[in-house]
Amino acid sequence: MKAVVMAAGRGSRMQAAGGEDPPLETEQRRWANRGRKTLIPFHGQPFLAHLLGALAEGGIQEVCVVVGPGDDPVARFLERHEVEVGFRRLQVAVAVQEVASGSAHALLAARAFAGEDPVLVVNADNLYPAPVVEAVRRLEGDATAGFRARALVEEGGIEASRISAFALLEAGTDGCLVRIVEKPGPEVAAGFGPNPMVSMTCWRFTPAIFEACRRVAPSPRGEHELPDAVRLRIREEGACVQVLPVEAAVLDLTRRADIPRVEARLRGREVRL
């Protein structure tokens, strides 16, 4: 199966140093200062390599990494790895998002790569457990992983206060997605229960998603967002987006304060691409 990794983000929260700024290695600070989360090294390998390795372990065979325009350092890393080491478990392609216009727009950059096949779509700044990758890719139709908040906090080390910074999911009795609420306030979040399902951007899409991405209106931020494209498919096409409840951790690399936690949890991890 194919996967699309969205890696064209600007990483503004990673660039912001503040009172919580932890001590970092020289190369970690270098890439954090540039907002290049995927290239922050952990035990000799950039975060992106750890993510690609997890995708390979989960049964993904072809990957398209969406990067920014120009001389993008993520694209350069992939090209250099191909020449110097080679990809043994994955076929890796690159697509360019010419303008930073949201996650739906980023996915459209990989349209030719996807062809008429289903694709797994993930963020480049999250590391997903290989068994979850395998479980989601084996589903039929459109689907997403709904990570339980308690596991994200207790196993993944994400602060409980940050859960409301993600999107919360609600599924109906048939298991289909009913509601996705991004960055809910405390009162809204309370309505999802004490252990809500959280979207960490681990989707399985059929090719129908691309037409929805083309049609979706800009968000209040002026960007074309993937959750809005999902809502459009549900509302106008009656699509069922299956929600798979998951009790597992995701390593989230959003801010500098995340770097020591991610480094500790990746210690001893073998990366095979």
N, C-alpha and C positions, 0 to 999 in steps of 0.2 A: 504494500500500500504506500501511497504518497503522503507526504506531510509538507505543510507550508509553515515556515518559521518567520514571524514578523520581527525584523531586527533593524528597522529604519528609524526608530524613535530617537529623539534628541536627548533623552536622559536628564532633563532639567533638575529633577529632584536629586539625582545622584551628584550633579555638579555642585549643588548648594552645600557648602561647608558651614557648620554651625557649632553650637556648644556641645552637641553630641558627637562631633567628629572624632572617630576612634583613631588610634595609631594604625597606620597602614604601611605596607611595604612600598618601596619606591615605585614599582611598576603598577601596583594597585592604585596608588594615588594618581599616577600619571593618567590612567584610563578613566578613573573616577572624575578627575578634573575636566576631562573632555566629554563626560557623559556617556562614555562607551561601555555600558554595563557588560555587554557580551564578551568584551575583551579583557576584563579584569581577571588576572591569573589566580588560580587556586591550585597549589601543589603542582606547578609546572604546566598547567593547561588552562587556557581561557575558559570562562564560564560556558561559552558557546560549545566548546568541545565536550564538556560534561553533558550538556543538553542533547547534543547530537548522539552521543553514546547511549543515553537513555532511550532515545527514539529507536536506535538500532536494536537495543535489547528488547524493546516492545514490539518488534516485528516490522518496523518501517524500513523500506528498502530504497526509496527515492525521496530526496528532500530538496525543496527550493527555499533558499534564504532570501527574504526581501530586504534589500539594503537601500540606502539613500543614493542620490545622484553624485556624479563626479568620482574623485579618487577616494572611494569609501574604504576605510581601514578593515571593515569586516570582510568585504569582498577580497581585499588583498590577503588577509589571513587565509581565507579558503583557497585562494589560488596558490599561495605559497605551500600550504599543507598538501595540496594535490601534487605539486611538483616535487617537493622534498620527501614526503612520506607516502602519499597516496591514500585514498579512501578504499578500504577493503570490504567494509560491510554496507556502505551506502553509496548511492550515486547522488552527487551534490550539484545542484544548479543554483544560479543567482538570478534574481529578477530585481529590477530597479523601480522604486517608487519615486518618480521624478519630482513630485510636490508632496510635502507633508500635509496630507489632507484627511487623516483619520484611518482607523483600522479597516473599514470596508474598502477604502481606496487602496490601502496596502494589499489587501487580498486580491483585488482586481489586477494588480501587477503580476500575479502568478497565474492568470487565466490560461495562458498558453501551456504552461507546465501541467496544469491539472487535466486539461483535455476533457474527456467525458468520464473520468474516473472520480470516485469519492476521494476526499482529502481530509487529513487531520490538520487542524489549524491551531497553532500554539504561539504563545509569547516567547520572545527570546530571553526574557529576564526571569523566567520561572523554570525550575527543574522538576519535572514530573516523574513519579515512580514508574518504572518500566511496566509493572503489572497493570497499572491504570491505563497507560498508553495502549497496551495490548487489549484490554477489556473494551475500551472505547472504539478502537479501530475494528473490532469484531462485530460491533453492532450494525444494524441495518438502517438505511436512511439517514436523516439528520439526527444528531445526538450531541449531548454534552455531559461532562463530568460535573456532578454537584458535590464539591468537597465539603464535608461537615466541618463546621467552624471549630468544634472542640478538638478535632484531630489536628487542624491547622495550627492551633494555639499550643496544644500539649505536645505534639510530636514534631511540628514544623518550627516551633519557636517564634511564630508571629504573635506580636502583642495583641491581646484581646481587643484593645482600643482601636486597632487598625482594621478589624474585620469590616466595620462599616465603611471603610474606604474602598472596598471591593464591591462587586455586584452580588446581590442575593437572589436566589432562585426559588420559585415555587412551582411544584408539579401538581397536576391533577390526579385524580384516582386512577386514570389510565396511564400515568407515568409521563405524560406529555407536558412540556413547559407551558405554564399558564402566565407566569409573570417573571420579569427580570427587572430589578430595581438597582440602579447604579448609585453608589455612594448615598445610601439611605441615612437619614437622621436617626437619632436614638429611638424616637417614638415609632417611626416606620419600621425600623429593624426589629423592635420588640414584637411586632405583629407576625414575624416569621418564626417565632418560637425561640427557646433557649439554645438550640443547636441547629441553626439554619444551614441550608446548603449554599455554598459560595461558588461563584464562577471564578475560576482562575484561568479562563481562556484556554480551555482544552475542548475543542469542538470537533465533531465529525460532520462534514457537509457533503451533500450531493451537488452536482453541477448547477442545480437550480439556484444556489446561493449567489452565483455571480450576477444573474439578472437582478436580483434583489439589491445587491451592492451597487449596481448601476443606477437603480431607480430611487434609492433612499435619499431623503432630503437631508440637507446639512443640519447638524445639531445646533443648539444655542451657541456652542463654541465655534461654529462655522466649519465643522469637520464631518465627514461621512463615516459614521460609526457602525461597527459590525453588529452590536446588539440591536441597533435600530433596523438593520437589514433582517435580522432574525425576527423581530417583531412584525415587520412588514410581511414576511412569509407566513407567519401564523395568522395575522389579521386578514390579509387579502387572499391568501391561497389555501387557508385551512391546513397548513402543514403541521404535522406532529414532530416536534423536536424532543426526542426521548431524553429524559434526565436520568443519569445513572448515579445513584447516591454512592459516595465514596468515603470511606473512613481511612484516610491516608494523608500524609504530609506533603506539602509542596514547598520547595525552597524558593523563597521570593527575594529577588535582588533589586530593590527599588532605591534604597537610600544607603549612604555610607555606613550607617549603623548596622546594616544587614551584613556587611562584609565579614566581620569576625565570626558571626554565627554560621554563615555559609561555609567559611573556611574550616571551621571545626567539624561540621557535618560531612564535608567532602574528604576529610583526612582518610587516607588509605584506599580511596576509591580508584579503581582501574578504569581508564578511558580507552575504549577500543572503537575506532571508527572504520 
